[in-house]
């Protein structure tokens, strides 16, 4: 499909100016590297074949997701053993902690999604590292721990949902020097098995519409928006945008939502939001990560989203504050 065709599709999700074209600097190399693993390679995975490929760890985790001869529990146990044996070979800039899996094994799809975002940031370091703000080392990093996102409705009712890790701003403390992450994610990660919501989805087929999954993702975005707004940063806007990167089985999606100040106020104070007050909610199609071509297009959309987020144009309080130079 031509660049223009993809632009027409993707700019419904992210402003078209941020979507990379095939010949954009760096993206052609990404497209070449990420399409190297075929479905047959993933089914019979040999890490040696891809030892020089930037996306080795993504391929490894996708291969675990598509494995048919072993249970997910067995694969997760193997993942924990590999962690203890330090067999992973992370890049130097990877922020996914090798110790985080010893207490609580992560879902395989969640791991694949975490690595996908991390490896794109590793390749485009100008997106990872943020404008200096007086706090040394502000950057974007994927953190694997689950976070509960809460918000208040109708004055006193507390609602919450839990993500499967996310992309955060990580800063170095000016006194202690230790790294601290923002309390609200920039992108939440949502992972499910292939038959999410109890609805069977044949391998390779797009996941059917599952209202419970849409509600989960929307709840995470509403929780993000409320959490960002509650930070009350001086240079942030009262309206907020939120993002969810989901991996259901081996199908990747990106969801985005714009919440107006009026909508967020109504959620907090009233039992019902008037029908005239809407949320601009967008959800991409499913990208089948077993398919090399879909993998390229998923990386195109993800890179575009990261460019948009990093630009400062996105309405996200933490980034608006960091990128404006506020301490």
C-alpha positions as CSV (number, residue, x, y, z in Angstrom):
1,X,0.0,0.0,0.0
2,X,1.3,3.5,-0.9
3,X,2.4,6.0,1.7
4,X,-0.6,8.2,0.9
5,X,-3.0,5.3,1.5
6,X,-1.6,4.5,4.9
7,X,-1.6,8.2,5.7
8,X,-5.3,8.4,5.1
9,X,-5.9,5.5,7.5
10,X,-3.4,6.4,10.2
11,X,-4.1,10.1,10.5
12,X,-7.5,9.2,11.9
13,X,-5.5,7.9,14.9
14,X,-2.5,10.3,15.0
15,X,-1.9,13.6,13.1
16,X,-0.6,12.6,9.7
17,X,2.5,14.8,10.0
18,X,4.0,12.4,12.5
19,X,3.4,9.2,10.5
20,X,6.7,8.1,8.9
21,X,6.9,7.4,5.2
22,X,8.8,4.4,3.8
23,X,11.9,6.5,2.9
24,X,12.0,8.6,6.1
25,X,15.3,8.5,7.9
26,X,15.6,5.4,10.1
27,X,12.2,3.9,9.2
28,X,13.3,2.1,6.1
29,X,15.9,0.2,8.3
30,X,13.1,-0.5,10.8
31,X,10.9,-1.9,8.1
32,X,13.7,-4.1,6.7
33,X,14.7,-5.5,10.2
34,X,11.2,-6.1,11.6
35,X,9.9,-8.0,8.6
36,X,12.7,-10.6,8.7
37,X,10.9,-13.2,10.9
38,X,8.3,-15.2,9.0
39,X,5.5,-17.1,10.6
40,X,7.5,-20.3,10.1
41,X,10.5,-18.7,11.8
42,X,8.3,-17.8,14.8
43,X,6.8,-21.3,15.0
44,X,10.3,-23.0,15.0
45,X,12.3,-20.2,16.6
46,X,16.1,-20.1,16.4
47,X,17.5,-17.1,18.1
48,X,20.8,-17.6,16.3
49,X,19.2,-16.7,13.0
50,X,18.3,-13.2,14.4
51,X,21.2,-12.6,16.7
52,X,22.2,-9.4,14.9
53,X,18.6,-8.2,14.4
54,X,17.4,-5.3,16.6
55,X,14.1,-7.0,17.1
56,X,15.4,-10.3,18.3
57,X,13.6,-10.1,21.7
58,X,10.3,-9.1,20.0
59,X,10.6,-12.1,17.7
60,X,11.4,-14.3,20.7
61,X,8.3,-13.3,22.6
62,X,6.1,-13.5,19.6
63,X,7.3,-17.0,19.0
64,X,6.2,-17.9,22.6
65,X,2.8,-16.4,21.8
66,X,2.3,-18.6,18.8
67,X,3.8,-21.8,20.2
68,X,1.2,-24.6,20.0
69,X,2.9,-27.5,21.7
70,X,3.3,-26.1,25.2
71,X,0.9,-24.4,27.6
72,X,1.3,-20.7,28.5
73,X,2.2,-21.6,32.0
74,X,5.1,-23.8,30.8
75,X,6.3,-21.0,28.5
76,X,6.1,-18.4,31.3
77,X,8.1,-20.7,33.6
78,X,10.8,-21.0,30.9
79,X,10.7,-17.2,30.7
80,X,11.4,-16.9,34.4
81,X,14.3,-19.4,34.2
82,X,15.8,-17.4,31.3
83,X,15.6,-14.2,33.4
84,X,17.5,-15.8,36.3
85,X,20.1,-17.2,33.8
86,X,20.5,-13.7,32.1
87,X,20.0,-15.3,28.7
88,X,18.0,-12.4,27.3
89,X,20.7,-10.0,26.1
90,X,18.9,-6.7,26.6
91,X,20.0,-3.6,24.8
92,X,21.9,-1.2,27.1
93,X,19.0,1.3,27.0
94,X,16.2,-1.2,27.8
95,X,14.2,-0.2,30.9
96,X,12.4,-3.5,31.4
97,X,13.7,-4.9,34.6
98,X,14.9,-8.5,34.6
99,X,14.0,-8.9,38.2
100,X,10.4,-7.9,37.8
101,X,9.3,-11.4,36.6
102,X,10.6,-13.3,39.7
103,X,7.6,-12.2,41.8
104,X,4.9,-12.1,39.2
105,X,5.2,-13.6,35.7
106,X,3.9,-11.3,33.0
107,X,1.5,-12.4,30.3
108,X,3.4,-13.3,27.2
109,X,1.4,-10.9,25.0
110,X,2.2,-8.1,27.5
111,X,5.9,-8.9,27.3
112,X,5.8,-8.7,23.5
113,X,4.0,-5.3,23.6
114,X,6.5,-4.0,26.2
115,X,9.5,-5.0,24.0
116,X,7.9,-3.6,20.9
117,X,7.6,-0.1,22.4
118,X,11.0,-0.4,24.1
119,X,12.9,-1.4,20.9
120,X,11.4,1.4,18.9
121,X,12.5,3.9,21.5
122,X,16.0,2.2,21.5
123,X,16.2,2.9,17.8
124,X,15.0,6.5,17.9
125,X,16.7,7.8,21.0
126,X,15.7,11.4,20.2
127,X,12.2,10.3,21.2
128,X,13.3,8.6,24.4
129,X,15.3,11.5,25.9
130,X,13.4,14.6,26.8
131,X,14.4,18.3,26.8
132,X,16.5,19.1,29.9
133,X,14.4,20.6,32.7
134,X,17.0,21.0,35.4
135,X,16.4,17.3,36.4
136,X,19.1,15.3,34.9
137,X,18.1,12.4,32.7
138,X,14.3,12.9,32.0
139,X,13.3,10.2,29.5
140,X,10.5,7.9,28.4
141,X,10.7,4.3,29.5
142,X,8.5,1.3,29.5
143,X,7.9,-0.1,33.0
144,X,6.4,-3.6,33.4
145,X,4.6,-3.3,36.7
146,X,0.8,-3.2,36.8
147,X,-0.8,0.1,37.9
148,X,-4.3,0.8,39.2
149,X,-5.8,3.9,37.6
150,X,-8.6,5.5,39.6
151,X,-11.0,8.3,39.1
152,X,-14.0,9.9,40.9
153,X,-17.5,9.9,39.5
154,X,-20.6,11.7,40.6
155,X,-18.8,13.5,43.4
156,X,-17.9,10.5,45.6
157,X,-17.9,7.2,43.6
158,X,-14.4,5.8,43.1
159,X,-13.8,3.7,40.0
160,X,-10.6,2.0,39.0
161,X,-9.0,-0.2,36.4
162,X,-5.5,-1.9,36.2
163,X,-3.1,-1.7,33.2
164,X,-0.4,-4.2,32.3
165,X,2.5,-1.8,32.5
166,X,3.1,1.3,30.5
167,X,5.2,4.1,29.1
168,X,6.2,6.6,31.8
169,X,8.4,9.7,32.2
170,X,11.4,8.7,34.3
171,X,13.4,11.4,36.0
172,X,16.6,11.5,38.1
173,X,16.1,13.1,41.6
174,X,18.1,16.2,42.0
175,X,19.3,15.3,45.5
176,X,19.4,11.5,45.7
177,X,20.2,10.8,42.1
178,X,17.8,7.9,42.1
179,X,15.4,7.4,39.2
180,X,11.7,8.1,39.8
181,X,8.9,7.6,37.4
182,X,5.8,9.7,36.9
183,X,2.7,8.6,38.8
184,X,0.5,8.5,35.6
185,X,1.4,6.6,32.4
186,X,1.8,8.3,29.0
187,X,0.7,5.0,27.3
188,X,-0.9,2.1,29.1
189,X,-0.3,-1.4,28.0
190,X,-3.2,-3.8,27.9
191,X,-2.6,-7.5,27.3
192,X,-5.0,-10.4,26.7
193,X,-4.8,-13.9,25.5
194,X,-6.2,-14.6,22.0
195,X,-9.7,-15.7,23.3
196,X,-10.1,-12.5,25.3
197,X,-13.5,-11.9,26.8
198,X,-14.4,-15.6,26.4
199,X,-15.0,-15.1,22.7
200,X,-13.2,-17.6,20.5
201,X,-11.0,-16.1,17.8
202,X,-9.5,-18.4,15.2
203,X,-5.7,-18.0,14.8
204,X,-4.9,-15.3,12.2
205,X,-8.4,-13.9,12.3
206,X,-9.1,-10.4,13.5
207,X,-10.5,-10.3,17.0
208,X,-14.3,-9.7,17.0
209,X,-15.9,-6.8,18.8
210,X,-15.8,-7.4,22.5
211,X,-17.5,-4.7,24.5
212,X,-15.7,-5.7,27.7
213,X,-12.4,-5.1,26.1
214,X,-13.4,-1.7,24.7
215,X,-14.6,-0.8,28.2
216,X,-11.4,-1.9,29.8
217,X,-9.3,0.2,27.4
218,X,-11.6,3.2,27.7
219,X,-11.4,2.9,31.5
220,X,-7.6,2.9,31.4
221,X,-7.6,6.0,29.2
222,X,-10.1,7.8,31.4
223,X,-8.1,6.9,34.4
224,X,-4.9,8.2,32.8
225,X,-6.6,11.5,31.8
226,X,-7.9,12.0,35.3
227,X,-4.6,11.1,36.9
228,X,-2.7,13.4,34.6
229,X,-5.1,16.3,35.3
230,X,-5.0,15.7,39.1
231,X,-1.3,16.5,39.0
232,X,-2.4,20.2,38.5
233,X,0.8,21.2,36.7
234,X,0.8,25.0,36.0
235,X,1.7,24.6,32.4
236,X,-0.6,21.7,31.5
237,X,-4.0,22.0,29.9
238,X,-7.3,21.0,31.6
239,X,-8.2,18.8,28.6
240,X,-6.2,15.6,28.2
241,X,-5.3,12.9,25.7
242,X,-4.6,9.3,26.7
243,X,-3.3,6.2,24.8
244,X,-3.4,2.4,25.2
245,X,-1.2,0.0,23.3
246,X,-2.8,-3.5,23.4
247,X,-1.6,-6.9,22.5
248,X,-4.3,-9.6,22.4
249,X,-2.6,-12.8,21.5
250,X,-0.3,-11.6,18.7
251,X,-2.6,-8.8,17.5
252,X,-1.4,-5.2,18.2
253,X,-3.7,-2.2,18.4
254,X,-3.3,1.4,19.4
255,X,-6.2,3.3,21.0
256,X,-6.3,7.1,21.7
257,X,-8.9,9.3,23.3
258,X,-9.3,13.1,23.7
259,X,-11.2,14.2,26.9
260,X,-12.4,17.7,27.0
261,X,-12.3,19.8,30.2
262,X,-16.1,19.8,30.1
263,X,-16.3,16.0,29.9
264,X,-13.8,15.4,32.7
265,X,-15.7,17.9,35.0
266,X,-19.0,16.1,34.3
267,X,-17.5,12.7,35.1
268,X,-16.2,13.9,38.4
269,X,-19.2,15.9,39.5
270,X,-22.3,14.3,37.9
271,X,-24.0,10.9,37.7
272,X,-24.4,11.2,33.9
273,X,-22.6,13.0,31.1
274,X,-24.9,14.8,28.7
275,X,-25.1,13.3,25.2
276,X,-23.9,16.5,23.8
277,X,-20.5,16.2,25.5
278,X,-18.5,13.6,23.6
279,X,-15.1,11.9,23.7
280,X,-13.0,11.7,20.6
281,X,-12.1,8.0,20.7
282,X,-10.0,6.3,18.0
283,X,-8.9,2.6,17.8
284,X,-6.7,1.3,15.1
285,X,-7.3,-2.0,13.2
286,X,-5.7,-5.1,14.5
287,X,-2.1,-5.7,13.2
288,X,-1.3,-9.4,13.2
289,X,2.3,-9.4,14.5
290,X,2.9,-12.9,13.0
291,X,2.7,-11.3,9.6
292,X,5.8,-9.4,8.5
293,X,3.9,-6.7,6.5
294,X,1.5,-6.0,9.4
295,X,4.5,-5.8,11.7
296,X,6.0,-3.0,9.5
297,X,2.7,-1.1,9.6
298,X,2.3,-1.5,13.3
299,X,5.7,-0.1,13.8
300,X,4.8,2.8,11.5
301,X,1.8,3.7,13.6
302,X,3.6,3.2,16.9
303,X,6.5,5.4,15.8
304,X,4.1,8.1,14.6
305,X,2.4,8.0,18.0
306,X,5.7,8.3,19.8
307,X,6.7,11.2,17.6
308,X,3.4,12.9,18.3
309,X,3.7,12.3,22.1
310,X,7.3,13.6,22.1
311,X,6.5,16.7,20.1
312,X,4.6,18.3,23.0
313,X,1.5,18.7,20.9
314,X,-0.3,15.9,22.7
315,X,-2.4,17.0,25.6
316,X,-0.6,15.0,28.3
317,X,0.1,16.9,31.5
318,X,3.4,15.3,32.5
319,X,4.9,15.8,29.0
320,X,3.5,19.3,28.7
321,X,5.3,20.2,31.9
322,X,8.6,18.5,31.2
323,X,8.8,19.8,27.6
324,X,8.0,23.3,28.6
325,X,10.9,23.4,31.0
326,X,8.9,23.6,34.3
327,X,10.7,22.1,37.3
